Amino acid sequence: MYSCGNVGGYKGGEFVAASKYIELVKLELRGRTYRDYKEGTAIEKRGEFSPFTVDAEGHIKWTNRFTFLSHVSSVGTSTYAVQNGTPSIVINYSDNKRNPVLMNCTKEK
């Protein structure tokens, strides 16, 4: 299970300080499949798992859009890495105004 979010910004119309982490979504990986959902979503409402692939450089190709990113124009390259012993995924996407955005997903312990 990965916690995905950003540091600082807006959540629920309220500004959050740049030093505070904002969790946007949970990313659940199972083998070579994934699904995303908001914290507290009932298991039966979390949706189906979709396949993904990873190349030799750690670039991830998702087969379906993320439900929490349904409002964005496109999802770009995502990368997998281990930082300080913790697995992480960086998801690159463009917002509805085509501005590039990075979202960090860190494996929960």
OpenMM code with the backbone's topology and positions (N, CA, C; nanometers):
from openmm import Vec3, app, unit

residues = "MET TYR SER CYS GLY ASN VAL GLY GLY TYR LYS GLY GLY GLU PHE VAL ALA ALA SER LYS TYR ILE GLU LEU VAL LYS LEU GLU LEU ARG GLY ARG THR TYR ARG ASP TYR LYS GLU GLY THR ALA ILE GLU LYS ARG GLY GLU PHE SER PRO PHE THR VAL ASP ALA GLU GLY HIS ILE LYS TRP THR ASN ARG PHE THR PHE LEU SER HIS VAL SER SER VAL GLY THR SER THR TYR ALA VAL GLN ASN GLY THR PRO SER ILE VAL ILE ASN TYR SER ASP ASN LYS ARG ASN PRO VAL LEU MET ASN CYS THR LYS GLU LYS".split()
positions = [
    Vec3(0.0849, -0.1168, 0.0000),
    Vec3(0.0000, 0.0000, 0.0000),
    Vec3(0.0897, 0.1234, 0.0000),
    Vec3(0.0582, 0.2186, -0.0874),
    Vec3(0.1332, 0.3427, -0.0969),
    Vec3(0.0436, 0.4604, -0.0603),
    Vec3(0.1007, 0.5576, 0.0074),
    Vec3(0.0334, 0.6833, 0.0362),
    Vec3(0.0826, 0.7838, -0.0673),
    Vec3(-0.0105, 0.8435, -0.1423),
    Vec3(0.0262, 0.9363, -0.2493),
    Vec3(-0.0223, 1.0766, -0.2168),
    Vec3(0.0644, 1.1731, -0.2354),
    Vec3(0.0259, 1.3108, -0.2080),
    Vec3(0.1378, 1.4082, -0.2368),
    Vec3(0.1223, 1.5274, -0.1830),
    Vec3(0.2180, 1.6350, -0.2038),
    Vec3(0.2390, 1.7090, -0.0721),
    Vec3(0.3405, 1.7939, -0.0706),
    Vec3(0.3654, 1.8786, 0.0454),
    Vec3(0.3114, 2.0175, 0.0134),
    Vec3(0.2184, 2.0646, 0.0964),
    Vec3(0.1590, 2.1963, 0.0765),
    Vec3(0.0579, 2.1990, -0.0367),
    Vec3(-0.0211, 2.3051, -0.0411),
    Vec3(-0.1204, 2.3216, -0.1463),
    Vec3(-0.2606, 2.3304, -0.0892),
    Vec3(-0.3580, 2.2964, -0.1707),
    Vec3(-0.4983, 2.3064, -0.1299),
    Vec3(-0.5599, 2.1693, -0.1103),
    Vec3(-0.6401, 2.1563, -0.0072),
    Vec3(-0.7157, 2.0336, 0.0176),
    Vec3(-0.8520, 2.0750, 0.0704),
    Vec3(-0.9569, 2.0361, -0.0006),
    Vec3(-1.0917, 2.0720, 0.0407),
    Vec3(-1.1147, 2.2220, 0.0438),
    Vec3(-1.0489, 2.2954, -0.0474),
    Vec3(-1.0659, 2.4399, -0.0547),
    Vec3(-0.9855, 2.5183, 0.0473),
    Vec3(-0.9133, 2.4500, 0.1350),
    Vec3(-0.8330, 2.5157, 0.2384),
    Vec3(-0.6849, 2.5066, 0.2021),
    Vec3(-0.6112, 2.6147, 0.2240),
    Vec3(-0.4669, 2.6125, 0.1991),
    Vec3(-0.3969, 2.5410, 0.3131),
    Vec3(-0.3053, 2.4507, 0.2775),
    Vec3(-0.2255, 2.3772, 0.3752),
    Vec3(-0.0804, 2.4231, 0.3607),
    Vec3(-0.0146, 2.4509, 0.4725),
    Vec3(0.1230, 2.5019, 0.4720),
    Vec3(0.2165, 2.4113, 0.3938),
    Vec3(0.3180, 2.4729, 0.3348),
    Vec3(0.4143, 2.3999, 0.2525),
    Vec3(0.4911, 2.2943, 0.3304),
    Vec3(0.4877, 2.2994, 0.4620),
    Vec3(0.5593, 2.2004, 0.5420),
    Vec3(0.4716, 2.0805, 0.5783),
    Vec3(0.3446, 2.0824, 0.5412),
    Vec3(0.2504, 1.9751, 0.5765),
    Vec3(0.2253, 1.8838, 0.4573),
    Vec3(0.2237, 1.7544, 0.4830),
    Vec3(0.1954, 1.6546, 0.3799),
    Vec3(0.0445, 1.6412, 0.3607),
    Vec3(0.0007, 1.6402, 0.2356),
    Vec3(-0.1402, 1.6222, 0.2023),
    Vec3(-0.1547, 1.4884, 0.1310),
    Vec3(-0.2217, 1.3923, 0.1942),
    Vec3(-0.2462, 1.2653, 0.1265),
    Vec3(-0.3664, 1.2821, 0.0344),
    Vec3(-0.3477, 1.2456, -0.0920),
    Vec3(-0.4545, 1.2572, -0.1903),
    Vec3(-0.5251, 1.1249, -0.2143),
    Vec3(-0.4509, 1.0152, -0.2043),
    Vec3(-0.5069, 0.8859, -0.2415),
    Vec3(-0.4184, 0.7729, -0.1903),
    Vec3(-0.4758, 0.6548, -0.1829),
    Vec3(-0.4006, 0.5321, -0.1558),
    Vec3(-0.3809, 0.4601, -0.2892),
    Vec3(-0.2649, 0.4045, -0.3100),
    Vec3(-0.2353, 0.3252, -0.4290),
    Vec3(-0.2025, 0.1850, -0.3810),
    Vec3(-0.2819, 0.0893, -0.4217),
    Vec3(-0.2630, -0.0499, -0.3794),
    Vec3(-0.2077, -0.1299, -0.4962),
    Vec3(-0.0929, -0.1922, -0.4747),
    Vec3(-0.0313, -0.2786, -0.5755),
    Vec3(-0.0463, -0.4223, -0.5305),
    Vec3(-0.0803, -0.5076, -0.6255),
    Vec3(-0.0931, -0.6506, -0.5981),
    Vec3(-0.0337, -0.7225, -0.7182),
    Vec3(0.0884, -0.7758, -0.7000),
    Vec3(0.1590, -0.8347, -0.8144),
    Vec3(0.1872, -0.7260, -0.9162),
    Vec3(0.1448, -0.7474, -1.0396),
    Vec3(0.1606, -0.6460, -1.1450),
    Vec3(0.0272, -0.5789, -1.1764),
    Vec3(-0.0531, -0.5559, -1.0719),
    Vec3(-0.1802, -0.4860, -1.0877),
    Vec3(-0.1915, -0.3766, -0.9821),
    Vec3(-0.2822, -0.2821, -1.0054),
    Vec3(-0.2985, -0.1689, -0.9139),
    Vec3(-0.4433, -0.1217, -0.9119),
    Vec3(-0.4756, -0.0470, -0.8059),
    Vec3(-0.5994, 0.0301, -0.7985),
    Vec3(-0.5746, 0.1446, -0.7016),
    Vec3(-0.6522, 0.2516, -0.7161),
    Vec3(-0.6394, 0.3660, -0.6271),
    Vec3(-0.7745, 0.3971, -0.5650),
    Vec3(-0.7713, 0.4541, -0.4443),
    Vec3(-0.8940, 0.4892, -0.3747),
    Vec3(-0.8631, 0.5857, -0.2612),
    Vec3(-0.9651, 0.6547, -0.2162),
    Vec3(-0.9520, 0.7466, -0.1025),
    Vec3(-0.9521, 0.6685, 0.0281),
    Vec3(-0.8826, 0.7190, 0.1266),
    Vec3(-0.8816, 0.6590, 0.2609),
    Vec3(-1.0249, 0.6464, 0.3104),
    Vec3(-1.0568, 0.5336, 0.3705),
    Vec3(-1.1899, 0.5122, 0.4255),
    Vec3(-1.2907, 0.4539, 0.3280),
    Vec3(-1.2503, 0.4332, 0.2019),
    Vec3(-1.3416, 0.3735, 0.1045),
    Vec3(-1.3628, 0.2267, 0.1395),
    Vec3(-1.4884, 0.1842, 0.1418),
    Vec3(-1.5197, 0.0439, 0.1721),
    Vec3(-1.4544, -0.0472, 0.0685),
    Vec3(-1.4085, -0.1636, 0.1123),
    Vec3(-1.3384, -0.2566, 0.0235),
    Vec3(-1.4190, -0.2871, -0.1012),
    Vec3(-1.5490, -0.3088, -0.0863),
    Vec3(-1.6314, -0.3446, -0.2026),
    Vec3(-1.6502, -0.2291, -0.3009),
    Vec3(-1.6109, -0.1077, -0.2647),
    Vec3(-1.6256, 0.0076, -0.3532),
    Vec3(-1.4919, 0.0563, -0.4084),
    Vec3(-1.3865, -0.0197, -0.3869),
    Vec3(-1.2529, 0.0244, -0.4294),
    Vec3(-1.2237, -0.0025, -0.5762),
    Vec3(-1.3063, -0.0767, -0.6442),
    Vec3(-1.2849, -0.1000, -0.7862),
    Vec3(-1.1954, -0.2181, -0.8158),
    Vec3(-1.1820, -0.2430, -0.9446),
    Vec3(-1.1029, -0.3560, -0.9923),
    Vec3(-0.9546, -0.3189, -1.0017),
    Vec3(-0.8710, -0.4205, -0.9991),
    Vec3(-0.7287, -0.4012, -1.0213),
    Vec3(-0.7020, -0.3968, -1.1714),
    Vec3(-0.6080, -0.3120, -1.2148),
    Vec3(-0.5684, -0.2993, -1.3548),
    Vec3(-0.4209, -0.3338, -1.3669),
    Vec3(-0.3785, -0.3893, -1.4802),
    Vec3(-0.2371, -0.4250, -1.4958),
    Vec3(-0.1478, -0.3031, -1.5223),
    Vec3(-0.0208, -0.3175, -1.4869),
    Vec3(0.0810, -0.2182, -1.5202),
    Vec3(0.2084, -0.2913, -1.5569),
    Vec3(0.2995, -0.2220, -1.6252),
    Vec3(0.4298, -0.2795, -1.6610),
    Vec3(0.5397, -0.1852, -1.6129),
    Vec3(0.6580, -0.2426, -1.5895),
    Vec3(0.7753, -0.1652, -1.5486),
    Vec3(0.8901, -0.2067, -1.6394),
    Vec3(0.9601, -0.1071, -1.6993),
    Vec3(1.0735, -0.1405, -1.7843),
    Vec3(1.2021, -0.1490, -1.7015),
    Vec3(1.3148, -0.1758, -1.7661),
    Vec3(1.4429, -0.1959, -1.6972),
    Vec3(1.4909, -0.0714, -1.6228),
    Vec3(1.4469, 0.0485, -1.6662),
    Vec3(1.4876, 0.1726, -1.6002),
    Vec3(1.3937, 0.2128, -1.4863),
    Vec3(1.2916, 0.1324, -1.4600),
    Vec3(1.1979, 0.1634, -1.3526),
    Vec3(1.0823, 0.2527, -1.3939),
    Vec3(1.0609, 0.2719, -1.5255),
    Vec3(0.9481, 0.3512, -1.5739),
    Vec3(0.8225, 0.2649, -1.5733),
    Vec3(0.7153, 0.3199, -1.5190),
    Vec3(0.5900, 0.2460, -1.5054),
    Vec3(0.4903, 0.2939, -1.6095),
    Vec3(0.4231, 0.1980, -1.6745),
    Vec3(0.3153, 0.2303, -1.7678),
    Vec3(0.1868, 0.1747, -1.7090),
    Vec3(0.0956, 0.2657, -1.6754),
    Vec3(-0.0336, 0.2289, -1.6193),
    Vec3(-0.1304, 0.2025, -1.7350),
    Vec3(-0.2154, 0.1027, -1.7245),
    Vec3(-0.3070, 0.0716, -1.8345),
    Vec3(-0.4365, 0.1509, -1.8293),
    Vec3(-0.4753, 0.1991, -1.7123),
    Vec3(-0.5992, 0.2759, -1.6980),
    Vec3(-0.5719, 0.4048, -1.6225),
    Vec3(-0.6609, 0.5000, -1.6387),
    Vec3(-0.6500, 0.6263, -1.5639),
    Vec3(-0.6723, 0.5992, -1.4155),
    Vec3(-0.6167, 0.6834, -1.3344),
    Vec3(-0.6421, 0.6768, -1.1911),
    Vec3(-0.7764, 0.7439, -1.1634),
    Vec3(-0.8555, 0.6862, -1.0762),
    Vec3(-0.9864, 0.7456, -1.0479),
    Vec3(-0.9725, 0.8834, -0.9851),
    Vec3(-0.8697, 0.9051, -0.9042),
    Vec3(-0.8528, 1.0348, -0.8398),
    Vec3(-0.7974, 1.1404, -0.9346),
    Vec3(-0.7504, 1.0993, -1.0525),
    Vec3(-0.6981, 1.1926, -1.1517),
    Vec3(-0.7914, 1.2035, -1.2727),
    Vec3(-0.9182, 1.1772, -1.2551),
    Vec3(-1.0121, 1.1801, -1.3667),
    Vec3(-1.0244, 1.3190, -1.4283),
    Vec3(-0.9868, 1.4222, -1.3546),
    Vec3(-0.9981, 1.5599, -1.4013),
    Vec3(-0.8738, 1.6086, -1.4765),
    Vec3(-0.7686, 1.5292, -1.4864),
    Vec3(-0.6446, 1.5762, -1.5485),
    Vec3(-0.6432, 1.5467, -1.6971),
    Vec3(-0.5572, 1.6192, -1.7694),
    Vec3(-0.5517, 1.6005, -1.9141),
    Vec3(-0.4702, 1.4776, -1.9531),
    Vec3(-0.3645, 1.4453, -1.8789),
    Vec3(-0.2871, 1.3266, -1.9145),
    Vec3(-0.1977, 1.2834, -1.7982),
    Vec3(-0.1665, 1.1535, -1.7954),
    Vec3(-0.0705, 1.0985, -1.6998),
    Vec3(0.0535, 1.0637, -1.7795),
    Vec3(0.1675, 1.1173, -1.7380),
    Vec3(0.2924, 1.0924, -1.8086),
    Vec3(0.3675, 0.9751, -1.7484),
    Vec3(0.4986, 0.9799, -1.7616),
    Vec3(0.5844, 0.8742, -1.7113),
    Vec3(0.5846, 0.8714, -1.5591),
    Vec3(0.5766, 0.7531, -1.5048),
    Vec3(0.5927, 0.7336, -1.3614),
    Vec3(0.7200, 0.6538, -1.3406),
    Vec3(0.7865, 0.6759, -1.2296),
    Vec3(0.9100, 0.6034, -1.2025),
    Vec3(0.9073, 0.5417, -1.0635),
    Vec3(0.9714, 0.4255, -1.0540),
    Vec3(0.9849, 0.3525, -0.9285),
    Vec3(1.1284, 0.3668, -0.8818),
    Vec3(1.1477, 0.3893, -0.7532),
    Vec3(1.2822, 0.3987, -0.6965),
    Vec3(1.2772, 0.3597, -0.5499),
    Vec3(1.3927, 0.3320, -0.4940),
    Vec3(1.4047, 0.3084, -0.3501),
    Vec3(1.4876, 0.4236, -0.2956),
    Vec3(1.4263, 0.5026, -0.2058),
    Vec3(1.4933, 0.6191, -0.1482),
    Vec3(1.5075, 0.5978, 0.0018),
    Vec3(1.6296, 0.5990, 0.0485),
    Vec3(1.6587, 0.5759, 0.1911),
    Vec3(1.5961, 0.4460, 0.2411),
    Vec3(1.5981, 0.3434, 0.1567),
    Vec3(1.5451, 0.2130, 0.1940),
    Vec3(1.3942, 0.1987, 0.1817),
    Vec3(1.3250, 0.3039, 0.1386),
    Vec3(1.1793, 0.3002, 0.1265),
    Vec3(1.1381, 0.3054, -0.0202),
    Vec3(1.0607, 0.2060, -0.0678),
    Vec3(1.0118, 0.2104, -0.2060),
    Vec3(0.9210, 0.3311, -0.2283),
    Vec3(0.9377, 0.3962, -0.3443),
    Vec3(0.8524, 0.5095, -0.3774),
    Vec3(0.8247, 0.5131, -0.5272),
    Vec3(0.7155, 0.5800, -0.5620),
    Vec3(0.6741, 0.5973, -0.7012),
    Vec3(0.6455, 0.7453, -0.7200),
    Vec3(0.6994, 0.8032, -0.8276),
    Vec3(0.6682, 0.9415, -0.8626),
    Vec3(0.5793, 0.9371, -0.9857),
    Vec3(0.4594, 0.9950, -0.9739),
    Vec3(0.3633, 0.9989, -1.0848),
    Vec3(0.3640, 1.1401, -1.1425),
    Vec3(0.3938, 1.1501, -1.2722),
    Vec3(0.3915, 1.2782, -1.3428),
    Vec3(0.2585, 1.2887, -1.4164),
    Vec3(0.1914, 1.4017, -1.4014),
    Vec3(0.0684, 1.4223, -1.4769),
    Vec3(0.0499, 1.5705, -1.5058),
    Vec3(-0.0423, 1.6021, -1.5952),
    Vec3(-0.0760, 1.7402, -1.6280),
    Vec3(-0.2140, 1.7701, -1.5731),
    Vec3(-0.2275, 1.8867, -1.5087),
    Vec3(-0.3590, 1.9234, -1.4560),
    Vec3(-0.4510, 1.9687, -1.5697),
    Vec3(-0.5712, 2.0112, -1.5366),
    Vec3(-0.6672, 2.0474, -1.6404),
    Vec3(-0.6267, 2.1722, -1.7192),
    Vec3(-0.5227, 2.2440, -1.6730),
    Vec3(-0.4691, 2.3581, -1.7480),
    Vec3(-0.3377, 2.3215, -1.8168),
    Vec3(-0.3083, 2.1906, -1.8190),
    Vec3(-0.1882, 2.1343, -1.8807),
    Vec3(-0.0583, 2.1737, -1.8107),
    Vec3(-0.0666, 2.2116, -1.6836),
    Vec3(0.0530, 2.2385, -1.6044),
    Vec3(0.1078, 2.1067, -1.5516),
    Vec3(0.2407, 2.0861, -1.5585),
    Vec3(0.2973, 1.9613, -1.5074),
    Vec3(0.2913, 1.9537, -1.3551),
    Vec3(0.2584, 1.8360, -1.3036),
    Vec3(0.2472, 1.8141, -1.1595),
    Vec3(0.3160, 1.6818, -1.1254),
    Vec3(0.3884, 1.6790, -1.0152),
    Vec3(0.4492, 1.5561, -0.9646),
    Vec3(0.3775, 1.5160, -0.8369),
    Vec3(0.3483, 1.3872, -0.8242),
    Vec3(0.2894, 1.3371, -0.7007),
    Vec3(0.3761, 1.2225, -0.6516),
    Vec3(0.4119, 1.2263, -0.5240),
    Vec3(0.4963, 1.1235, -0.4644),
    Vec3(0.4120, 1.0210, -0.3925),
    Vec3(0.4436, 0.8938, -0.4154),
    Vec3(0.3775, 0.7826, -0.3468),
    Vec3(0.4840, 0.7061, -0.2688),
    Vec3(0.4655, 0.6939, -0.1396),
    Vec3(0.5628, 0.6269, -0.0547),
    Vec3(0.4995, 0.5035, 0.0065),
    Vec3(0.5732, 0.3944, 0.0045),
    Vec3(0.5224, 0.2691, 0.0616),
    Vec3(0.5020, 0.2851, 0.2113),
    Vec3(0.3827, 0.2456, 0.2566),
    Vec3(0.3531, 0.2534, 0.3986),
    Vec3(0.4185, 0.1369, 0.4706),
    Vec3(0.4553, 0.1586, 0.5953),
    Vec3(0.5207, 0.0526, 0.6734),
    Vec3(0.4213, -0.0277, 0.7505),
] * unit.nanometer
topology = app.Topology()
chain = topology.addChain("A")
for resn in residues:
    res = topology.addResidue(resn, chain)
    for name in ("N", "CA", "C"):
        topology.addAtom(name, app.Element.getBySymbol(name[0]), res)
